[in-house]
Amino acid sequence: MVAVEPRDTAASGSETGDALAPGRPAEPPEEGVLGRAYRALSIGVVSVVLLIAFEATAVGTAMPVAAHELHGVSLYAFAFSGYFTTSLFGMVLAGQWSDRRGPLGALTCGIAAFAAGLLLAGTAGAMWVFVLGRAVQGFGGGLVIVALYVVVGRAYPERLRPAIMAAFAASWVVPSIVGPLAAGAVTEHLGWRWVFVGIPVLVVLPMALALPQIRRRAAGPVDSGTLGDSDSDSDSDSDKGSGSGGRAPAASVDRRRIRLAFAVSLGAGLVQYAAQDPTGLLPLAAGVAGAALLVPAVRGLLPRGTYRAARGLPSVVLLRGVAAGSFVAAESFVPLMLVTERGLSPTLAGFSLAAGGGTWALGSWVQSRPRVEPYRERLTTLGMVLVAAAIATAPSVLVDAVPVWTVAVAWAFGCFGMGLVISSTSVLLLKLSAPEEAGTNSAALQISDGLANVLLLAAGGAAFAALGGGSAAGHTVTQVEGTVSHPAAFAAVFLPMAVVALAGAWVTTRLREK
């Protein structure tokens, strides 16, 4: 299948959407994501993403206070890494689960685990319990994100997937602006615990809207007609129990992939631990062991040819990691640079990135327009060029003569580029995936995203420390106000990340299958 081949919208709705959601009655070609047939499902799944986005943007505000009150500042970094490492395992498990039994079970289990983790963290009396809660939350988050991708692939026809992906991106706009402020107010007036325990209650309504629609449109394994199983007409007990009717019985779980997922999670945790103090002997040993686990495990979990940018699906997965990793690694140092080098307050430094939420959503909306579908590959190239330019422009404020608002403008353009790229990779992945592989491939996309984040952040942090960043990289922005770091330390982060993003522009030329 050609990645950017234009298709007739009516034909794509019947050829792809109906095949991915067997048994679903055909919808009229003009039906939109908020039309009567899709309204409850769309509102439900987007609301789930909205609440997860709010939690993700709010937790950073409450975390320092929580660590201080629980006397666990030394374990502060593990509250973040615990979430990440378990989410990787959850992603792979969700891919296996969704491909074999449908996304409904993975989604409901993921929401339950996410809520349980929030409650555990919010009621923790010790920091190790708080970290455990974050780990449970991460496992649930990994299940949810992959299951939602499979829901999109099965429940929506191909012509509507760009629009629902744009809605997912838009749901991060308000939380990215309001989340930290709201979390700060809640933390100050009610206490940090309410940032965690208040969200699970809010998930009930969107799940009540979405679950019946998911059960009707996307439950159970892929239809046997899609898989080409001639024996699918047999009606086994397991089929009836799953609500899949005459669908083929679910295949057994790939135990090898589960073992590889565990190796990825453990390896990522060891690498993150090593990045906290790269000069110590024990962290060095942990880093070597983590790399030894990561390399073969990741090669087994990502599509063959990912590392050499093979055409089609492998390049889509690689592009997601290159884009997300370079951008997040650079963005993490923007507030620190503005505080330490230009004297901004932490609040103003954070607001310098606020416009990016809106432009990110705008970029995602642009890629969702039917008229631009034939140019999707070119849009991703444009997006990566904008990302590279934004990252390269950011350290220009290290020169006093350059206005501080230059970063805000550059980052707005960079976020627009990310909106084009991230949503497009999601759309392309579903287009290039067979129905029975949508879960596994969605998990690979998220693994590429998450691993690139942690590896490039670790590399950027090491370069920052080596060139005079000192201990600032390991603290929150509010703790380093007034600290002066050598400008070369910031340049050592931004310029290599700009090169990585520019390499991503080349990867975009490999998205089309030939």
N, C-alpha and C positions, 0 to 999 in steps of 0.2 A: 504494500500500500504506500502510495506517495504521501509524504507527511503534509505537504501543503497543497495537494491537489484540490481545486475547487469542486464542490459537489452541488447538485440540485438539492435545495433544502427539503422539498417534499420527498424526494427519493431517499435522502440520508435518514430521514425520520423513520421510514419503513424498513430500510435495509439494515441499519445499525441499531437504532433504538429498540425496535421490536425484537430483534434477535437477542439483544442483551437482557431483555426483561421478558422472558417467555411467558405466554399466557396472558400478557397485558393487552387489552383492547387497543387497537390503533387509534391515535389521537388525530384530530384535524391538524393539517400542516400549519395553520396560523396560531395554534395554541402556544402561549408563552409560559415562562416559569411561574408567573402569577395568575395564569388562567385557572379556570375552575378545576381542571383535572390535576394540576400540579400545585395549587396554592397552599394547601395544608402541608404538603411535604416540603415545599420550598421554605415556607416560614419556619417550620420546625427545625430543619437542618441548619439554616442560616442563623437561627437563634442560638442553637447549640454552639456554633462557631463564635458567635458574638460573646457569649458568656465565657468561653475558653479564652478568647482574646482579652477580655476584661481582666480575667484572673492573671493571665501572663504579663500584662502591662502593669497590674497593680501590685503584684507580689514583690517586685523589687523595692517598692516604697516601704512595705511593711517588714521586709526581711531583716534589715539592720536592727530595728527595734526588737523584733522577736529574738534574734541571736543575743542581744544584750540582756534582755530580761531572763532568758533561759541559760545565761552564763555559758554560751557556746560559741563565742566569736571565733575560736580556733577551728570550729567545724563549719564556718560560714560557707566556704566554697563548696563543701560537700552537699549542702542543701540544694545547690544548683546542679552539680554533677550527678547526684543521686537521681534526680528527675531525668536527666538526659540518658544515663546508662540503661535504666529500666525501660525507658520509652523505646529504645532501639529493639529490645527484645519483644516488646509489645507490638511493634510494627511488623516484624516478621511473623509472629504468631497470628496477628490479624490477617495478614495476607494468606496464610495457609488456611485459616478458619473460613475466611470469606470465599475463597475459591472452591472449597469443598462443601460447605454447608450454607453459604450465603452470608451477607454482612450483618444480618439482624442480631445474631448471637454475639458477635464480636462487638457491635456497637453498644448493645445494652450492658454487656459485661464491662466494657470500657467506661461507660458513663458511671456505672456503679463503683468501679475501682477509683475513678477520678474523684467522685464525691466522697468516698470513704477516705481517700488520702487527704483531701481537704479537711475533713472532720478530725482525722487523726492529728494532722499538723496543728489545727486550730485549738485543740484541747491538750496539746502536749505539755507535760510538766518538766521535761528535760530535753536538751538539744538533740540527743540521739533518737528520741521518739519523733521529734520534729523532722529530722532527716529521713527517718523511716516513712513518715507520712508523705513526704515529697517523693520518695521512691515509689510508693504505691500509686500516687497521683500520676507520676510519669508513665508507669505501666499502663494505666487507664488511658492517658492521653495518646500513647502510641497505638493502642487498639482503636481509639475513636477516629484518628485522622485517616488511617488506612481504610477503615470500614466506610467512612464518608465518601472517599474516592470511589469505592466499589459501588456504593449506592448511586452516585452520579452516573457511573458507567452503565448501570443496569436500568435505572428508573427513568433516565432522561434520554431522548433521542439525540443523536450527534449534533444536530443544529442548535440545541438548547444548552449544551455543555459549556461553551464559552460564557454564556450569560450567567449560569449558576456559579461558575468559577469566579466571575467578576463580582457576584454578590458575596462570595466568601471573602474576597479581598476587601470589598467595601465595608464588611462587618468589622474590620480592624481599625477603621478610621476613627470612630468616636472613642473606642477604648484607648487608642494610642494618645489621644488628647486629654480625655476626661479621666481615664483610669488612674494615672499617678496622682492627680489632684484629689479625686474622690477617695482613693486609698489613704492619702495623707490626712484628709479630714476625718475619715473613719478611725484611723490609727490614733489621731490626736484626741478625739472626743469620746470614742467608744472603746478603743483598744485594738491592737493589731490582730487579735484573734478573730474579730468579726470580719476581717478581710477574707479569712479562709472559711469560716463556718456559715457565712451568709449566702455563698454562691450555690451550694447544693440544693437549697430549697427552690432557687430560681430555675433550675434545670427541669423541674417536673413538668411545667406547662409545655415547653417546646417538644419534649419527648412525647407527651401525650398527643400532640398534633402529628408528629412525624412517624411514630412507630406503626400505627395502623396502615399508613400508606407504604412504608417500607415493607411491611409484611405482605401487602398485596402485590407490590411491584417488583421486589428484589429479594424476597426470602427464598431459601433453599438453594441447592446446587444449580449450576447452569443447565439449561434444558438439554436433554439428550439429543434433540435434533441439531442443536448447535455443535455438540461434541461428536456427532456422528455415531452414536451408540445405537445399534439396531435392536438391542435387547431392552430398551428403556421402557417398553410398555408394561413390563412386569411391575406390579404394585407392591413393593415390599413394605414391611412394618416401619422401617426407618424412614421410608419416603413419606408415609402417612404422618408419622410423628413430626416430621419437619415441615409439614404443610406444603410439600413440593409436588404433590400429585403424582404425575407419571414421570417425574424427572429421574435421571440416573442416580443411583446410590452414591453417596459421597465416598471419595477415595480416602485411603488412610493418610494420616499426617506424615509429611516428609520429615522423618526424625533427623536426617542429616542437616537440613536447613535449621531446625530448632537448635541443634548443637552449635552450628555456625553462628546463630543469633546470640546464643549465650557467650560464645567466644568474643563476638564483637562488643557486647555490653561490658564484659569484664576487661577487655583490652582498652576500650575507650575510657573506662574508669581509671585504669592504671596510668594511661597517658595524661589524663587530666590531673591526677595526683602528682605525677612527675613535673608537670608544668608549674606547679605551685612553688617549687624550689629546685630548679634544674641543676644547682651546684652540689646538692647533697648526694651521698653515695646511695642511700636507700631509694630516693626518688629516681636516680639514674637507673638503678636496677629495675625499678618498677616500669620506667619508660621503655626499656629494652624488652621486658617481658610483654608489655602491652602491645608494642609494635609487632612482636613475634606472633601474638595472637590475632592482631587485626588484619595483617596483610593477607594471609591465606583465607581467613574467614570472609573478608570483604570481597575477595576475588570469587568466592563461591556463592555469594549472595547477590552480586550485581550481574547484569547481563554480560555474556561473553563479548569481549571487545570494548568494554567501557573505557579502559585505561588508554586504549589507542584510538579512541573516538571513531569506532566503526560506525558506518552510516546507519541511520534509522534510530531504533530504540536505544542502543548503547550511548549514542551521542546526546539523546534527550536526557538520559539519566545523568551523564557527565556534566552537561550544561547546567542542570539544576544545582549540582554541588559547587561548580565553579562560580556561578552567579551568587548563590546564597552565602557561600563561605567567604568570598572576597568582600562582599558588601557588609556582612555582619561583623567581620573582623575589623574592618575600617571604621564602621559606625560606632563600635564599642569605645574607640579612643577619641571620638569627636568631642564629647562633653569634657573629658579630662584635659584635652588640649586647650579648649576655650577657657577653662577655669585656671589652669596653671600657667598658660602662656599669655593670655589676653586679659586675665583678671575678671572674667564674668562670674556672676553668682551661679551656683548650681541650677537654680530655677531658670535663669536666662539661657544658660548653656543647653538645658533640656528643651526649652522652647525653640531653640534654633533648628531642631529637627521636627518640630510639630507639623509644619506644612507638608512634610513628606508623606504623612498618612493620607492626605487628600490627593496628592499627585500620584501616589501608588494606586489608589482606587481608580483614578482617572485613566492611568495606563492600562489597568485591567479592563476597564469599560471599553476602551478603544479596541483592544484585541478581541472583544466579544462581538463587535459589529459584523454582521454577515458580509458586508462589502469588502472587509479587509482580509477575509479568510484566504483568498488566493495569494496574499502577500505575507502570510504568517512567518515564513522563514526570514524575510527581510525585516519584519518588525522585531524579531528577536535579535537580529544583528544590530539594528538601531538601538535597541534597549541596552545591549552590552556595551556599545560605544558610549552611550550616555552614562552608564555606571562607571566605566573606566575613567571618563572625563571628570565626573564628580569626585571620585576618590583622589585623582591626581590634583584636582583643584583645591581640595580641602586644606592641605598643609601650606597653601600660599598665605594663610593668615598668620603664619609664624613670622612673616615680615610685618612690622608694625604699620607700614604705610598702607597695607591692604585692609579695607574695611572688614569688620567682623561679620557683617551680614552676607559677605561673599559665601561663607559656608552654607548659610540657610538657602541661598539661591541655588548653589551647586547641588545641595542635597535634595532639593525639590526636583531638579531634573533627574538626578540619579534614581530617586524613588519612582519617578514616572517610568524610567527604563526598567526598573525591577518589576513594576506592574505589568509591563508588556511581556517580560521574560517568564516570570514565575507562573502566571496564569497560562501562558502558551505552552510551557512544558507539561502542565497538567493535562491540557486539552490534547496535545500530541501523544502523550503516553497512553491515554485511553483509546485514541484512534489507532495506535499501532499495536494494541494488546488484543489478543484473542480473548473472548469472554471468560474462558476458564483460567486465564492468566492475569486478569485485571488486578486481583488482590496481591499476588506475588510481585508484579511489576510496580504497583503503587507503593508497596513496602520498599522496593529497591530505590524508588525515587526519593522517599523520605529518608532512607538510610544515607543516600548520597548527600542530601541536604544537611542532615544532622552531623555526619562525620566530617564533612568539609568545614562546618562551623567550628567544631572543637579543634581540629587539626590546624586550621589556619589561625584561629585565635591563639593556640599554643605557640605557633611559630612567630606570630606578631608579638606576643608577650615576651618571648625569649629575646627577640631582636630589640625590643623596647628597653628591657632591663640591661642588655649588654651595652647599649650606647647611652647610658646615663639616665634611663627612666627611673632607676632606683626601685623603691618599694611602692611607688604610687600605683603601679599596675595591679597590685593585689588588694587595693582598698576601694571603698566607695568614693564617689566624687566628693561627698560632703566631708570626708575625712582628709582630703588632700587639698582643700582650698588653701591657697597661699603657698603651696609647694611649687618650686620651680624645677622643671626638668629640662634637660638639654634639648634644643629643637631637633637635633639630628636623631634623637630617639623616636620622635614622632614621624619624621621623614622615613625612617627605617621601617615603619609600619605601613604608611599610606602608599608609598611609591611601589613596593613589591606587590601590594594588593591590586594596584592599578594595572600592573603588568599581567597579573592573573586574570583580571576581568577582561583585559584586551585579548588574552588567549581564548577567553570564552567567546569573543566575537568570531574567532576563527572556527570554533566548535559549531556555531550556528550554521555554518556552510555545510555541515555534515548531517543535518537533520533529515534531509530528503533521501528516501530510499531510492536506489537505482537498480 
